[in-house]
Amino acid sequence: MRVAPLPETITLEGYVVVLRDAPGANALYQGLHSIVPWDQDAYERGFEDPFVFTELGDLDLLPTLEVARQVLDRYAEIHRRESLAILYARVHDVSSPSALSRRGLKFSGYDAANTGQPFHSIIWDNKWQSGSPTTRFAQFRNQAGLFDSADVAREYMEAYLSEARADDAAYDPGELVIWEVYLVD
């Protein structure tokens, strides 16, 4: 398993604006891969996508809650405000305390996704087909379609990569990490 080598000098946390009901194979999924997709029609009408035209922090995350709220306001020009949410995410690190102690955050779960946009998630990507070695992990998904345990997320990532490489030895998912994901109230 290849895990992203993350230098200590970068910020491993930040915010993203997501669609609450983003389409995908995992209908429950409400993680990092739910970022608002590029809208070519809106762009042609003059809309400047804030994830493209906003200075992002390390790992392509919004650096502050204030900036995340500004980005959400911009997306509300082309999406229903109630269809949008702000997530706080940080790379899971067993040596540092959880972010749960921060006010205004509700733990959503652990995601297994790339570092950087579009934060491709292998939890979002799974079709949970019967007979697949990863199917057994479907029972561990919570209401947000994520895992409540970092250990389960890591085991799932290993099983997913093993299965993908059995089908295609050259399969390369990029730099995957386990993310702690929180919904901002």
VOBA-1610 file (N, C-alpha, C; in pm, whole numbers, padded with zeros to 5 digits, always signed):
BEGIN
Met+00084-00117+00000Met+00000+00000+00000Met+00089+00123+00000Arg+00058+00216-00087Arg+00134+00340-00094Arg+00056+00449-00025Val+00114+00505+00076Val+00050+00612+00151Val+00130+00738+00126Ala+00059+00850+00115Ala+00124+00976+00082Ala+00233+01013+00183Pro+00352+01042+00134Pro+00458+01092+00224Pro+00435+01241+00247Leu+00379+01276+00359Leu+00341+01414+00385Leu+00447+01483+00470Pro+00511+01587+00415Pro+00613+01659+00491Pro+00552+01726+00614Glu+00631+01741+00717Glu+00583+01802+00840Glu+00560+01952+00825Thr+00610+02012+00719Thr+00600+02156+00703Thr+00469+02201+00638Ile+00381+02109+00600Ile+00255+02151+00539Ile+00140+02134+00638Thr+00034+02208+00612Thr-00085+02201+00696Thr-00169+02083+00649Leu-00202+01996+00741Leu-00272+01872+00707Leu-00421+01880+00740Glu-00475+02002+00740Glu-00616+02019+00772Glu-00670+02142+00701Gly-00802+02148+00688Gly-00866+02263+00625Gly-01011+02231+00595Tyr-01070+02309+00506Tyr-01213+02301+00479Tyr-01239+02277+00331Val-01352+02217+00302Val-01402+02202+00165Val-01551+02230+00166Val-01602+02277+00054Val-01746+02295+00037Val-01793+02181-00052Val-01899+02114-00009Val-01946+01994-00078Val-02095+02004-00109Leu-02138+01919-00202Leu-02281+01898-00227Leu-02327+01789-00131Arg-02437+01813-00063Arg-02487+01716+00035Arg-02528+01583-00030Asp-02582+01589-00150Asp-02629+01468-00216Asp-02556+01449-00349Ala-02425+01445-00343Ala-02345+01428-00464Ala-02370+01289-00523Pro-02384+01279-00654Pro-02405+01148-00716Pro-02281+01061-00703Gly-02303+00932-00692Gly-02190+00840-00684Gly-02238+00700-00659Ala-02145+00606-00662Ala-02177+00466-00644Ala-02223+00437-00501Asn-02172+00509-00405Asn-02206+00491-00264Asn-02308+00599-00230Ala-02437+00565-00234Ala-02545+00663-00217Ala-02541+00732-00082Leu-02483+00669+00019Leu-02475+00729+00152Leu-02365+00834+00161Tyr-02269+00827+00072Tyr-02141+00898+00085Tyr-02156+01049+00101Gln-02092+01103+00206Gln-02088+01247+00232Gln-01947+01285+00278Gly-01849+01249+00196Gly-01710+01276+00231Gly-01646+01376+00137Leu-01513+01371+00130Leu-01437+01470+00055Leu-01463+01469-00095His-01496+01354-00151His-01517+01345-00295His-01645+01417-00338Ser-01723+01466-00244Ser-01849+01535-00274Ser-01827+01682-00307Ile-01701+01724-00330Ile-01678+01866-00360Ile-01764+01907-00478Val-01799+02034-00482Val-01885+02086-00588Val-01811+02072-00721Pro-01873+02004-00818Pro-01803+01982-00946Pro-01798+02109-01032Trp-01704+02110-01122Trp-01691+02220-01219Trp-01819+02228-01300Asp-01868+02350-01322Asp-01991+02372-01400Asp-01955+02460-01519Gln-01934+02397-01634Gln-01892+02468-01754Gln-01996+02570-01798Asp-02124+02534-01790Asp-02230+02628-01831Asp-02228+02753-01744Ala-02216+02736-01614Ala-02210+02851-01524Ala-02086+02936-01553Tyr-01974+02870-01582Tyr-01851+02941-01614Tyr-01870+03026-01739Glu-01936+02969-01840Glu-01959+03041-01965Glu-02054+03159-01945Arg-02136+03153-01840Arg-02225+03264-01806Arg-02156+03366-01715Gly-02027+03344-01684Gly-01951+03440-01605Gly-01921+03399-01462Phe-01968+03282-01419Phe-01942+03237-01283Phe-01797+03193-01271Glu-01727+03245-01171Glu-01589+03205-01145Glu-01588+03107-01029Asp-01559+02982-01059Asp-01560+02876-00958Asp-01462+02912-00847Pro-01512+02921-00723Pro-01424+02965-00615Pro-01310+02869-00582Phe-01325+02740-00614Phe-01214+02649-00587Phe-01102+02668-00690Val-01135+02727-00802Val-01034+02756-00904Val-00975+02893-00880Phe-01059+02989-00838Phe-01016+03127-00829Phe-00994+03175-00685Thr-00983+03083-00590Thr-00953+03115-00451Thr-00818+03054-00417Glu-00737+03125-00342Glu-00609+03069-00302Glu-00634+02959-00199Leu-00588+02841-00231Leu-00609+02726-00144Leu-00488+02706-00055Gly-00513+02640+00057Gly-00404+02603+00146Gly-00338+02475+00099Asp-00255+02420+00185Asp-00190+02294+00154Asp-00295+02186+00130Leu-00261+02089+00048Leu-00348+01976+00013Leu-00478+02020-00053Asp-00480+02139-00113Asp-00597+02193-00183Asp-00718+02213-00093Leu-00695+02243+00032Leu-00803+02271+00126Leu-00815+02422+00147Leu-00936+02466+00180Leu-00957+02606+00215Leu-00895+02629+00352Pro-00819+02736+00370Pro-00739+02751+00491Pro-00816+02787+00618Thr-00931+02854+00605Thr-01005+02896+00724Thr-01155+02877+00704Leu-01226+02875+00816Leu-01372+02865+00809Leu-01431+02988+00742Glu-01373+03104+00767Glu-01422+03227+00704Glu-01414+03217+00551Val-01303+03168+00499Val-01288+03151+00355Val-01387+03046+00305Ala-01405+02938+00380Ala-01501+02834+00341Ala-01643+02891+00332Arg-01679+02977+00425Arg-01813+03039+00421Arg-01827+03129+00299Gln-01721+03201+00262Gln-01724+03285+00142Gln-01740+03199+00017Val-01671+03087+00014Val-01681+02996-00101Val-01823+02938-00109Leu-01879+02899+00005Leu-02016+02849+00006Leu-02112+02956-00047Asp-02095+03080-00005Asp-02180+03189-00055Asp-02171+03202-00206Arg-02050+03186-00260Arg-02033+03194-00406Arg-02105+03077-00475Tyr-02090+02956-00422Tyr-02158+02841-00482Tyr-02310+02853-00471Ala-02358+02923-00370Ala-02502+02942-00353Ala-02561+03026-00467Glu-02476+03089-00547Glu-02524+03162-00664Glu-02571+03066-00773Ile-02519+02942-00774Ile-02558+02847-00880Ile-02616+02717-00825His-02616+02700-00692His-02674+02581-00628His-02764+02626-00514Arg-02864+02546-00483Arg-02947+02576-00366Arg-02859+02573-00241Arg-02869+02676-00158Arg-02785+02685-00038Arg-02800+02562+00050Glu-02921+02511+00064Glu-02942+02393+00149Glu-02881+02266+00091Ser-02839+02269-00035Ser-02773+02152-00094Ser-02623+02154-00069Leu-02573+02260-00005Leu-02431+02277+00019Leu-02397+02259+00166Ala-02275+02217+00193Ala-02228+02204+00331Ala-02078+02230+00333Ile-02029+02262+00451Ile-01885+02279+00471Ile-01836+02162+00554Leu-01729+02101+00507Leu-01663+01995+00583Leu-01527+02045+00629Tyr-01492+02006+00749Tyr-01357+02025+00800Tyr-01290+01889+00786Ala-01170+01885+00731Ala-01100+01758+00713Ala-00956+01772+00757Arg-00906+01664+00809Arg-00764+01661+00845Arg-00712+01521+00823Val-00586+01513+00785Val-00523+01383+00766Val-00517+01316+00903His-00564+01194+00911His-00568+01122+01038His-00425+01092+01084Asp-00401+01123+01209Asp-00271+01100+01269Asp-00295+01053+01412Val-00263+00927+01438Val-00291+00871+01570Val-00214+00940+01681Ser-00108+01014+01647Ser-00028+01079+01751Ser-00083+01215+01793Ser-00182+01267+01719Ser-00238+01397+01756Ser-00384+01382+01796Pro-00431+01467+01885Pro-00569+01454+01933Pro-00670+01481+01823Ser-00785+01421+01837Ser-00896+01438+01744Ser-00943+01583+01745Ala-01008+01623+01638Ala-01063+01759+01629Ala-01200+01769+01694Leu-01249+01659+01749Leu-01383+01660+01807Leu-01402+01764+01915Ser-01296+01804+01979Ser-01309+01902+02087Ser-01341+02042+02034Arg-01329+02063+01905Arg-01359+02195+01848Arg-01511+02214+01840Arg-01555+02327+01885Arg-01698+02357+01879Arg-01743+02371+01735Gly-01866+02332+01710Gly-01923+02350+01578Gly-01889+02240+01479Leu-01824+02133+01524Leu-01791+02021+01435Leu-01867+01896+01478Lys-01920+01825+01379Lys-01984+01697+01405Lys-01909+01591+01325Phe-01856+01491+01395Phe-01777+01386+01330Phe-01863+01311+01229Ser-01816+01305+01103Ser-01886+01231+00998Ser-01828+01093+00980Gly-01695+01081+00992Gly-01632+00951+00977Gly-01495+00964+00914Tyr-01439+00847+00882Tyr-01308+00840+00818Tyr-01325+00808+00671Asp-01256+00883+00588Asp-01259+00864+00444Asp-01120+00818+00401Ala-01112+00747+00290Ala-00984+00707+00230Ala-00980+00772+00093Ala-00903+00879+00082Ala-00905+00959-00041Ala-00768+01016-00071Asn-00755+01065-00195Asn-00632+01130-00238Asn-00610+01259-00161Thr-00486+01300-00159Thr-00453+01434-00110Thr-00470+01526-00229Gly-00542+01632-00213Gly-00563+01728-00321Gly-00687+01699-00403Gln-00733+01804-00467Gln-00855+01793-00547Gln-00834+01702-00665Pro-00933+01622-00703Pro-01071+01624-00655Pro-01095+01533-00534Phe-00993+01502-00458Phe-01007+01418-00340Phe-01078+01286-00374His-01028+01219-00478His-01092+01094-00520His-01094+00996-00403Ser-01214+00954-00367Ser-01232+00864-00254Ser-01258+00723-00302Ile-01184+00627-00247Ile-01210+00488-00281Ile-01329+00434-00204Ile-01380+00507-00107Ile-01505+00468-00041Ile-01622+00511-00129Trp-01615+00632-00183Trp-01717+00680-00277Trp-01721+00592-00402Asp-01605+00551-00447Asp-01588+00480-00573Asp-01641+00336-00570Asn-01648+00275-00453Asn-01684+00133-00445Asn-01831+00112-00474Lys-01860+00014-00557Lys-01998-00018-00593Lys-02058-00124-00501Trp-01978-00173-00405Trp-02022-00268-00303Trp-02092-00388-00366Gln-02028-00445-00468Gln-02084-00559-00540Gln-02063-00687-00460Ser-02164-00774-00467Ser-02151-00899-00392Ser-02039-00983-00453Gly-01969-01054-00369Gly-01858-01137-00413Gly-01725-01065-00411Ser-01726-00934-00400Ser-01603-00857-00396Ser-01544-00867-00256Pro-01410-00875-00245Pro-01348-00880-00112Pro-01379-00757-00026Thr-01416-00646-00089Thr-01446-00526-00011Thr-01592-00520+00034Thr-01676-00608-00016Thr-01819-00605+00018Thr-01841-00614+00168Arg-01760-00692+00237Arg-01780-00709+00382Arg-01768-00577+00458Phe-01702-00477+00399Phe-01686-00350+00466Phe-01812-00262+00458Ala-01906-00297+00369Ala-02028-00217+00357Ala-02102-00209+00489Gln-02097-00315+00567Gln-02167-00317+00695Gln-02110-00218+00796Phe-01989-00171+00773Phe-01925-00078+00867Phe-01946+00069+00831Arg-02012+00095+00717Arg-02037+00234+00679Arg-02142+00296+00772Asn-02121+00420+00807Asn-02216+00489+00893Asn-02317+00567+00809Gln-02395+00653+00872Gln-02498+00729+00801Gln-02441+00825+00698Ala-02314+00859+00710Ala-02249+00947+00612Ala-02178+00866+00504Gly-02192+00733+00508Gly-02127+00648+00409Gly-01978+00634+00431Leu-01930+00675+00548Leu-01789+00666+00584Leu-01773+00562+00694Phe-01652+00546+00744Phe-01628+00451+00852Phe-01609+00525+00983Asp-01658+00465+01092Asp-01642+00524+01225Asp-01505+00495+01286Ser-01432+00403+01226Ser-01302+00362+01279Ser-01193+00383+01175Ala-01084+00447+01218Ala-00969+00464+01129Ala-00908+00329+01094Asp-00911+00235+01187Asp-00856+00101+01160Asp-00935+00032+01050Val-01068+00043+01055Val-01152-00018+00950Val-01124+00052+00816Ala-01111+00184+00819Ala-01081+00256+00695Ala-00949+00210+00635Arg-00849+00189+00719Arg-00718+00143+00672Arg-00728-00001+00617Glu-00799-00089+00688Glu-00817-00227+00639Glu-00891-00227+00506Tyr-00993-00142+00495Tyr-01068-00131+00370Tyr-00976-00085+00258Met-00892+00015+00284Met-00802+00067+00183Met-00709-00045+00134Glu-00657-00124+00225Glu-00569-00235+00187Glu-00643-00338+00101Ala-00767-00372+00140Ala-00846-00469+00063Ala-00882-00414-00075Tyr-00920-00288-00080Tyr-00955-00224-00207Tyr-00837-00225-00303Leu-00720-00185-00253Leu-00601-00179-00337Leu-00559-00319-00383Ser-00570-00417-00295Ser-00536-00554-00331Ser-00628-00604-00443Glu-00757-00578-00429Glu-00854-00620-00530Glu-00830-00547-00662Ala-00806-00416-00655Ala-00784-00339-00778Ala-00659-00385-00851Arg-00555-00416-00775Arg-00429-00460-00838Arg-00438-00603-00890Ala-00528-00684-00833Ala-00550-00819-00886Ala-00613-00810-01025Asp-00698-00708-01044Asp-00762-00687-01174Asp-00669-00618-01274Asp-00580-00531-01223Asp-00491-00454-01308Asp-00363-00426-01229Ala-00259-00499-01260Ala-00134-00490-01185Ala-00074-00349-01189Ala-00108-00270-01289Ala-00054-00135-01302Ala-00143-00030-01233Tyr-00250-00073-01167Tyr-00341+00022-01102Tyr-00266+00112-01005Asp-00286+00242-01019Asp-00221+00339-00931Asp-00324+00442-00887Pro-00369+00435-00763Pro-00471+00529-00717Pro-00418+00667-00679Gly-00289+00686-00691Gly-00231+00812-00645Gly-00198+00805-00497Glu-00182+00919-00436Glu-00145+00926-00294Glu-00270+00919-00208Leu-00291+00809-00141Leu-00408+00790-00055Leu-00372+00810+00091Val-00463+00873+00164Val-00448+00887+00308Val-00584+00864+00373Ile-00582+00842+00502Ile-00705+00835+00579Ile-00733+00976+00631Trp-00854+01024+00603Trp-00896+01158+00644Trp-00998+01148+00756Glu-00989+01234+00855Glu-01097+01255+00951Glu-01186+01363+00890Val-01316+01335+00884Val-01409+01427+00819Val-01515+01470+00920Tyr-01540+01602+00926Tyr-01636+01659+01019Tyr-01729+01754+00943Leu-01856+01750+00975Leu-01952+01845+00922Leu-01947+01969+01009Val-01938+02085+00946Val-01937+02212+01019Val-02081+02254+01040Asp-02116+02282+01167Asp-02253+02327+01197Asp-02278+02466+01143
//
